[in-house]
Amino acid sequence: MDTYKYVVLGGGLAGERTCDGIRRVDTAGSVALVAGEAHPPYQRPPLSKGSLTGRKGLARVSLQESSYYDDHGIDLITGVRAIAVSPDVHQVELADGRALGYQRLCLATGGVARRLPIPGTDLSGVYTLRTIGDADRIREAAGACESALVVGGSFIGSEAAASLAQLGLPVTMVFPETRLLERLAPEPLGLTLRAMFEARSVQVRPGTRPVRFEGAETVQRALLDDGSALDADLVVLGVGIDLGTGLAVDAGLEIGDRGAVIVDEFLCTSAPDIYAAGDIVSWPDPTFGTRLRVEHWDVARRQGLRAGRNMAGEEKPYTSLPYFFSDLFDLSFEVWGNLAAWDQTVLRGTLVRGTLEGGSFGYYYFDSGRMVGVLAAGRPDDERKPMQALVRARPRYDRIAERLRDESVDLTTL
Ligand SMILES: Cc1cc2nc3c(=O)[nH]c(=O)nc-3n(C[C@H](O)[C@H](O)[C@H](O)COP(=O)(O)OP(=O)(O)OC[C@H]3O[C@@H](n4cnc5c(N)ncnc54)[C@H](O)[C@@H]3O)c2cc1C
């Protein structure tokens, strides 16, 4: 059995950053990275954006040069999954029969895209979008198909629909919510997004779900719960992920309410030498005084780095403000904070219906009278830091709303 000082399970962003974090503190300790996929770690955000619209290839999304792992003394094990973790004997079992010993372990096993539990979901032409293989298959299918259906009105669905429309395909989106990005977008923004999608030939059908997909071998149509049928020879499902927490559950680690791996402020799990990072983690967030779990790039990146540094002996708490970004057509926006729940917003700047790229706005969100986050697009660069500082300070709505709305008030004075 090979024994390493550090073993990292999962070759996504969090796993790759964990290795980098370890190496920033400990340049000599042995490291193994077990990447379940056949590829070295790569970025997922481009998969629903540039990788679909034509900028293909692993090299474009790889997180590191191919020589990085050798150069940094990291044993990269691709195409093999870990199947068991034994915390008591500090050992990991791999699917190819190997066993790896560890002093410190990190779980960074992310998630897998969900399929819908309806008839026809396994027909060819029905895809999920999580891996580079998924993106390659969807792009190839899009070149030969006549019309696409995207199921899901959150990020993956919205980005996939925008990309397919940019390829010139007629696209229909269906989703059960009342508007696009419903959990995030206040009504005026939701309506504006819809106008933007419709102006680019995407048919948006909120409040609608597919009940079955039909076709001989390849999908040809979808039956919807409003009784209508829709022709589509390409279907993309953007309906969420199932967390890859099987190893953690079987190893007896503490698991939270929604199936996430519970970690402390140092990103350590309930087993002393096992850390965790990325999509699978529920961590105690100091800004909001509650546990958070976030499926976004920046959280995976920063948690991986922090977990790696802590594994190598630094032991500093994870305190980053949650952040993410999305690109829809020409609109790029950024979000800081925790928008899981909000009941009031303040708009600073202007929304431009149908042509959001002309808009410059920040939506400030409040829950029970306290600020919880901001969603910003097209704002001046020098507002980015004050926006984050404001969210961290969590001011009260009644003390700040009026001045926040007023464009002539310098954000730094708030
Ligand atoms: C198409 C797409 C677009 C996105 N766009 C954005 C965006 O614009 N902005 C944003 O903020 N976020 C975006 N995200 C989300 C972001 O990419 C994820 O939050 C991030 O990838 C999570 O990283 P992770 O390392 O925790 O998990 P993952 O990226 O899921 O990596 C986990 C890895 O672990 C492997 N693994 C699982 N189990 C095992 C095992 N037992 N043994 C070995 N390996 C295993 C998996 O195969 C996988 O490679 C997007 C995600 C997708 C899919």
The ligand as an SDF file (V2000), in Angstrom:
LIG
                    3D

 53 58  0  0  0  0  0  0  0  0999 V2000
  -21.8380   23.6690  -16.6860 C   0  0  0  0  0  0  0  0  0  0  0  0
  -21.5150   24.3920  -15.4040 C   0  0  0  0  0  0  0  0  0  0  0  0
  -21.3780   25.7710  -15.3960 C   0  0  0  0  0  0  0  0  0  0  0  0
  -21.0920   26.4470  -14.2160 C   0  0  0  0  0  0  0  0  0  0  0  0
  -20.9780   27.8090  -14.2320 N   0  0  0  0  0  0  0  0  0  0  0  0
  -20.7070   28.4810  -13.1040 C   0  0  0  0  0  0  0  0  0  0  0  0
  -20.5980   29.8960  -13.1090 C   0  0  0  0  0  0  0  0  0  0  0  0
  -20.7570   30.5480  -14.1320 O   0  0  0  0  0  0  0  0  0  0  0  0
  -20.3220   30.5270  -11.9300 N   0  0  0  0  0  0  0  0  0  0  0  0
  -20.1330   29.8340  -10.7740 C   0  0  0  0  0  0  0  0  0  0  0  0
  -19.8800   30.4540   -9.7390 O   0  0  0  0  0  0  0  0  0  0  0  0
  -20.2340   28.4830  -10.7250 N   0  0  0  0  0  0  0  0  0  0  0  0
  -20.5190   27.7820  -11.8670 C   0  0  0  0  0  0  0  0  0  0  0  0
  -20.6260   26.4200  -11.8410 N   0  0  0  0  0  0  0  0  0  0  0  0
  -20.4780   25.7080  -10.5610 C   0  0  0  0  0  0  0  0  0  0  0  0
  -19.0230   25.3510  -10.2630 C   0  0  0  0  0  0  0  0  0  0  0  0
  -18.3930   24.8720  -11.4040 O   0  0  0  0  0  0  0  0  0  0  0  0
  -19.0040   24.2920   -9.1640 C   0  0  0  0  0  0  0  0  0  0  0  0
  -19.5070   24.9050   -7.9840 O   0  0  0  0  0  0  0  0  0  0  0  0
  -17.6140   23.7510   -8.9140 C   0  0  0  0  0  0  0  0  0  0  0  0
  -17.1780   23.0580  -10.0440 O   0  0  0  0  0  0  0  0  0  0  0  0
  -17.6120   22.8010   -7.7120 C   0  0  0  0  0  0  0  0  0  0  0  0
  -16.3390   22.2630   -7.5970 O   0  0  0  0  0  0  0  0  0  0  0  0
  -16.0790   20.9400   -6.7400 P   0  0  0  0  0  0  0  0  0  0  0  0
  -14.6300   20.6650   -6.9170 O   0  0  0  0  0  0  0  0  0  0  0  0
  -16.6620   21.0820   -5.4030 O   0  0  0  0  0  0  0  0  0  0  0  0
  -16.9350   19.7930   -7.4430 O   0  0  0  0  0  0  0  0  0  0  0  0
  -16.8470   19.1690   -8.9340 P   0  0  0  0  0  0  0  0  0  0  0  0
  -16.4900   20.2280   -9.9180 O   0  0  0  0  0  0  0  0  0  0  0  0
  -18.1270   18.4170   -9.1230 O   0  0  0  0  0  0  0  0  0  0  0  0
  -15.6490   18.1660   -8.8380 O   0  0  0  0  0  0  0  0  0  0  0  0
  -15.7280   16.9690   -8.1150 C   0  0  0  0  0  0  0  0  0  0  0  0
  -14.8940   15.9270   -8.8090 C   0  0  0  0  0  0  0  0  0  0  0  0
  -14.7840   14.8070   -7.9510 O   0  0  0  0  0  0  0  0  0  0  0  0
  -14.9130   13.6380   -8.7140 C   0  0  0  0  0  0  0  0  0  0  0  0
  -15.3490   12.5470   -7.8190 N   0  0  0  0  0  0  0  0  0  0  0  0
  -16.5770   12.3730   -7.2790 C   0  0  0  0  0  0  0  0  0  0  0  0
  -16.5870   11.2670   -6.5130 N   0  0  0  0  0  0  0  0  0  0  0  0
  -15.3460   10.7400   -6.5780 C   0  0  0  0  0  0  0  0  0  0  0  0
  -14.7380    9.5970   -6.0180 C   0  0  0  0  0  0  0  0  0  0  0  0
  -15.4140    8.7570   -5.2220 N   0  0  0  0  0  0  0  0  0  0  0  0
  -13.4260    9.3530   -6.2870 N   0  0  0  0  0  0  0  0  0  0  0  0
  -12.7260   10.2020   -7.0890 C   0  0  0  0  0  0  0  0  0  0  0  0
  -13.2630   11.2840   -7.6510 N   0  0  0  0  0  0  0  0  0  0  0  0
  -14.5550   11.5540   -7.4050 C   0  0  0  0  0  0  0  0  0  0  0  0
  -15.9330   13.9850   -9.7580 C   0  0  0  0  0  0  0  0  0  0  0  0
  -15.8640   13.1030  -10.8600 O   0  0  0  0  0  0  0  0  0  0  0  0
  -15.4910   15.4120  -10.1120 C   0  0  0  0  0  0  0  0  0  0  0  0
  -14.5190   15.4110  -11.1180 O   0  0  0  0  0  0  0  0  0  0  0  0
  -20.9300   25.7100  -13.0140 C   0  0  0  0  0  0  0  0  0  0  0  0
  -21.0710   24.3120  -13.0130 C   0  0  0  0  0  0  0  0  0  0  0  0
  -21.3650   23.6530  -14.1920 C   0  0  0  0  0  0  0  0  0  0  0  0
  -21.5310   22.1520  -14.1850 C   0  0  0  0  0  0  0  0  0  0  0  0
  1  2  1  0
  2  3  1  0
  2 52  2  0
  3  4  2  0
  4  5  1  0
  4 50  1  0
  5  6  2  0
  6  7  1  0
  6 13  1  0
  7  8  2  0
  7  9  1  0
  9 10  1  0
 10 11  2  0
 10 12  1  0
 12 13  2  0
 13 14  1  0
 14 15  1  0
 14 50  1  0
 15 16  1  0
 16 17  1  0
 16 18  1  0
 18 19  1  0
 18 20  1  0
 20 21  1  0
 20 22  1  0
 22 23  1  0
 23 24  1  0
 24 25  2  0
 24 26  1  0
 24 27  1  0
 27 28  1  0
 28 29  2  0
 28 30  1  0
 28 31  1  0
 31 32  1  0
 32 33  1  0
 33 34  1  0
 33 48  1  0
 34 35  1  0
 35 36  1  0
 35 46  1  0
 36 37  1  0
 36 45  1  0
 37 38  2  0
 38 39  1  0
 39 40  1  0
 39 45  2  0
 40 41  1  0
 40 42  2  0
 42 43  1  0
 43 44  2  0
 44 45  1  0
 46 47  1  0
 46 48  1  0
 48 49  1  0
 50 51  2  0
 51 52  1  0
 52 53  1  0
M  END
$$$$
